[in-house]
């Protein structure tokens, strides 16, 4: 029996496949490589010393995806695949709604058809919108500020309705905070296209000389140093949460929601200082105007995941920075080196 991993060649998907394979799970990967590269899968095989089947297929391609089900004994799914750039989602909302929602419809219809009614969904803390307080718990009000976040929230609701209609389903929804870092081998990591949208890849590119300077957007927030505070989690810790969730899904049905974060908030300048301490490299930065929509603080209450999944973040902020730097140093052009 195999776990279907959609978007398995991506940043979080590839790290999760390492954890699953090391735990003795059988995995089948599908990815259209729109935001990833096949070489990441070859590196997963090298890290784990294990082989697995992978398919280049888009979730919108029903015939191609059904072929995967026909050729494998799939009993569950971890669903990562989807477009994920917030800014692009504002510019191209119809593309995001069509791709992320329709792909999920096709996937769930095939999971039901082939009796694989266990799914772990890759959601996001963006579903909390602008929270009134922190730390954020799973029962907080839900809202979104962009089409990307809206697709996550809509899929959460679709999966909930799916269970209401068929009580055989087991649905685990993991709401990520800010994944950073890389595998300790330095062989897999985050490989953004063009200019990075996220803080850590940008800091890493400044540290390795690929970019000249980091722009810190705003230093007048209501935080200890004026810069925005977020909950950063090591991608390997995040990957382990998926292993815990898929194990739990094997034993029960229903819909469960879990915050996956450390429960600790770090400011932008905290990250810069931690990066400098972990690597010995000076990070050039400048203060820039605030970005519209950014909030003061956002970090998780992860107690539910600890209680029900038996999961807790193990890596600290310096581990995250050190592993990020190792990946960027070993792969200055990302997977493009191959």
C-alpha positions in Angstrom: 0.0 0.0 0.0 1.4 3.3 -1.1 1.0 7.0 -0.1 0.4 9.3 -3.1 2.4 12.5 -2.7 1.2 15.3 -4.9 3.8 18.0 -5.5 6.4 15.7 -4.1 9.4 17.3 -5.9 8.7 20.7 -4.2 10.4 22.2 -1.2 8.2 20.7 1.5 7.2 17.6 -0.5 10.8 16.5 -1.0 11.7 16.8 2.6 8.5 14.9 3.6 9.3 12.1 1.2 12.7 11.7 2.9 11.0 11.3 6.3 8.4 8.9 4.9 10.9 6.7 3.1 13.2 6.7 6.2 10.2 5.5 8.2 9.7 2.5 5.8 6.7 4.0 4.0 6.1 3.3 0.3 5.5 6.5 -1.7 4.4 7.4 -5.2 5.1 10.9 -6.3 3.2 13.0 -8.9 4.4 16.5 -9.9 4.1 18.6 -13.0 7.4 20.4 -12.2 5.9 23.8 -12.7 7.6 25.0 -9.6 10.2 22.2 -9.0 12.8 20.1 -10.7 13.1 16.3 -11.2 16.6 16.4 -9.8 15.2 16.9 -6.3 13.6 13.4 -6.5 17.0 11.9 -7.5 18.5 13.6 -4.5 15.8 12.2 -2.2 16.8 8.7 -3.5 20.4 9.4 -2.7 19.7 10.7 0.8 17.5 7.8 1.7 19.1 5.0 -0.4 15.6 4.0 -1.4 13.7 4.0 -4.7 10.2 5.0 -5.5 7.9 5.6 -8.5 7.3 9.1 -9.8 5.1 10.5 -12.6 5.2 13.8 -14.4 1.5 14.6 -14.4 -0.7 17.6 -13.7 -3.7 17.1 -11.3 -5.8 18.7 -14.0 -5.0 15.8 -16.3 -7.6 13.3 -15.0 -6.6 10.6 -17.5 -2.9 10.9 -16.6 -3.6 10.9 -12.9 -5.9 7.9 -13.1 -3.2 6.0 -14.7 -1.1 6.5 -11.5 -4.0 4.9 -9.5 -4.4 2.1 -11.9 -0.7 1.2 -11.7 -0.2 1.5 -8.0 -2.0 0.3 -4.8 -2.6 3.7 -3.3 -4.4 3.9 0.1 -3.8 7.5 1.2 -2.5 10.9 0.0 -0.5 13.9 1.2 -1.6 16.8 -1.0 1.0 19.5 -1.5 0.4 20.3 -5.2 -0.8 23.8 -6.0 0.3 27.3 -7.1 1.6 29.2 -4.1 2.8 32.8 -4.8 0.7 35.3 -2.9 1.5 38.2 -5.2 0.9 36.2 -8.4 -2.5 35.1 -7.0 -3.6 38.7 -6.7 -2.5 39.3 -10.3 -4.0 36.0 -11.7 -6.9 35.0 -9.4 -8.7 32.9 -11.9 -5.5 30.8 -12.6 -5.2 30.1 -8.9 -8.8 29.2 -8.3 -8.9 27.0 -11.4 -5.6 25.2 -10.8 -5.8 24.7 -7.0 -9.5 23.9 -6.7 -10.0 21.9 -9.9 -6.9 19.9 -9.3 -8.2 19.0 -5.8 -11.6 18.0 -7.2 -10.0 15.6 -9.6 -7.7 14.2 -7.0 -10.5 13.6 -4.4 -12.7 12.0 -7.0 -10.0 9.5 -7.8 -9.1 8.9 -4.2 -12.8 8.0 -3.6 -13.1 5.9 -6.7 -10.1 3.8 -5.7 -11.0 3.6 -2.0 -8.1 5.7 -0.8 -10.1 7.9 1.5 -7.3 9.2 3.7 -5.8 12.7 2.9 -3.4 15.0 4.7 -3.8 18.5 3.2 -1.1 21.2 3.0 -2.9 24.3 4.3 -1.5 27.5 5.6 -1.7 30.0 8.5 -2.9 32.4 5.9 -6.4 31.1 6.6 -6.4 33.1 9.9 -6.1 36.4 8.0 -5.2 39.1 10.4 -5.6 37.5 13.8 -6.7 39.8 16.7 -4.3 38.1 19.1 -1.4 35.7 19.4 -0.6 32.8 19.8 -3.1 31.5 17.2 -5.2 28.4 18.0 -7.1 26.2 15.6 -10.5 27.5 16.7 -9.7 31.2 15.8 -11.9 32.9 13.2 -10.9 32.2 9.6 -10.5 34.8 6.9 -8.1 35.5 4.0 -6.4 38.5 2.4 -5.5 37.1 -1.0 -6.7 34.5 -3.6 -3.9 32.0 -2.7 -5.1 32.0 1.0 -8.7 31.8 -0.2 -7.9 28.6 -2.2 -6.5 27.0 0.9 -9.5 27.9 3.0 -11.9 26.8 0.3 -10.2 23.4 0.0 -10.4 23.0 3.8 -14.2 23.6 3.5 -14.5 21.2 0.6 -12.6 18.5 2.4 -14.9 19.0 5.5 -18.0 18.7 3.3 -16.5 15.6 1.7 -16.4 13.9 5.1 -19.9 15.1 6.0 -21.1 13.3 2.8 -19.0 10.1 3.4 -17.9 9.2 6.9 -15.3 6.8 5.6 -12.9 9.8 5.0 -10.0 10.7 7.2 -9.0 14.3 6.6 -6.0 15.9 8.4 -5.5 19.6 7.7 -2.0 21.0 8.6 -1.8 24.8 8.8 1.8 25.7 8.3 3.4 28.8 9.6 6.8 29.8 8.0 8.9 26.8 6.8 12.6 27.5 6.4 15.9 25.7 6.5 16.9 22.6 4.6 17.9 19.0 5.0 21.2 18.6 6.9 22.8 16.9 3.9 22.6 20.2 2.0 21.3 18.2 -1.0 17.7 19.4 -1.0 16.3 22.8 0.0 14.2 25.7 -1.2 14.8 26.7 -4.8 12.7 29.8 -5.6 12.3 31.0 -9.1 13.7 34.4 -9.7 13.7 36.9 -6.8 12.7 35.0 -3.6 9.3 35.9 -2.1 10.2 34.6 1.4 12.7 36.0 3.9 15.1 33.1 4.5 15.9 32.3 0.8 16.6 36.0 0.3 18.9 36.2 3.4 20.7 33.1 2.2 21.3 34.7 -1.2 22.6 37.8 0.4 24.9 35.7 2.6 26.4 33.9 -0.4 26.8 37.0 -2.5 24.0 36.3 -5.0 22.1 39.4 -3.8 23.5 42.6 -2.6 21.2 43.6 0.2 18.1 42.6 2.2 15.2 45.0 2.3 13.5 44.9 5.7 9.9 46.1 5.1 9.0 48.3 8.0 10.6 49.0 11.4 7.7 50.6 13.1 5.5 47.6 14.0 4.4 47.1 17.6 7.1 44.5 18.3 10.2 44.4 20.4 12.4 45.8 17.6 9.9 47.3 15.3 10.1 44.6 12.6 7.4 42.0 11.9 7.3 38.8 14.0 6.6 35.4 12.5 6.7 31.7 13.5 9.5 30.1 11.6 9.7 26.3 11.5 12.4 24.0 10.2 11.2 22.2 7.1 12.3 18.8 8.5 10.2 19.4 11.6 7.3 20.2 9.2 8.0 17.1 7.2 7.9 15.0 10.4 4.4 16.4 11.2 3.1 14.9 7.9 4.5 11.5 9.0 2.7 11.8 12.3 -0.5 12.9 10.5 -0.5 10.0 8.0 0.1 7.5 10.8 -2.9 9.0 12.8 -5.1 8.9 9.6 -4.6 5.1 9.4 -6.5 4.6 12.6 -9.5 6.9 12.6 -11.9 8.9 10.4 -13.1 12.5 10.7 -11.7 16.0 10.0 -8.9 17.4 12.2 -7.0 20.7 12.0 -3.5 21.3 13.3 -1.2 24.3 13.6 2.3 23.3 12.6 4.7 25.9 14.1 7.1 26.3 17.0 4.9 28.6 19.1 7.8 31.1 19.2 7.8 34.4 17.3 11.0 35.8 15.7 11.3 39.3 14.1 13.0 39.9 10.8 16.0 41.4 12.6 16.1 38.4 15.0 16.4 36.2 11.9 19.2 38.4 10.5 21.2 38.2 13.8 20.6 34.4 14.2 21.8 33.9 10.6 25.0 35.9 11.3 25.6 34.0 14.5 25.0 30.6 12.9 27.2 31.3 9.8 29.7 34.0 10.7 28.6 35.9 7.7 27.5 39.6 7.9 24.1 40.3 6.3 23.7 43.7 4.6 20.2 45.1 5.0 18.3 48.3 4.7 14.9 49.5 6.1 12.3 49.8 3.4 8.6 50.9 3.5 6.0 48.6 4.9 4.2 46.2 2.5 0.4 46.6 2.4 -1.3 43.8 4.4 1.6 42.9 6.6 0.7 42.5 10.3 2.7 43.0 13.5 2.8 39.4 14.9 1.8 35.9 13.8 2.8 32.8 15.6 1.1 29.5 16.5 -0.2 27.7 19.5 1.0 24.2 18.6 -0.4 22.4 21.7 -3.0 20.4 19.8 -0.4 18.9 17.4 1.7 17.9 20.5 -1.3 16.3 22.2 -2.9 14.4 19.3 -0.1 13.9 16.8 2.7 13.4 19.3 4.6 16.0 17.3 6.8 18.9 18.5 9.3 21.1 16.7 12.9 20.0 17.6 15.1 22.5 15.7 15.9 26.0 16.9 16.3 29.1 14.9 20.1 28.7 14.6 19.7 25.2 13.2 17.3 26.6 10.6 19.7 29.3 9.6 22.7 27.0 9.5 21.0 24.4 7.3 19.6 27.1 5.0 23.2 28.5 4.5 24.6 25.0 3.9 22.0 24.4 1.2 22.5 27.8 -0.5 26.4 27.5 -0.3 26.3 24.0 -1.8 23.8 25.0 -4.4 24.2 28.7 -5.3 22.0 28.3 -8.3 19.6 25.9 -6.6 18.8 22.7 -8.6 19.9 24.6 -11.7 23.4 23.3 -10.9 22.3 19.9 -12.2 
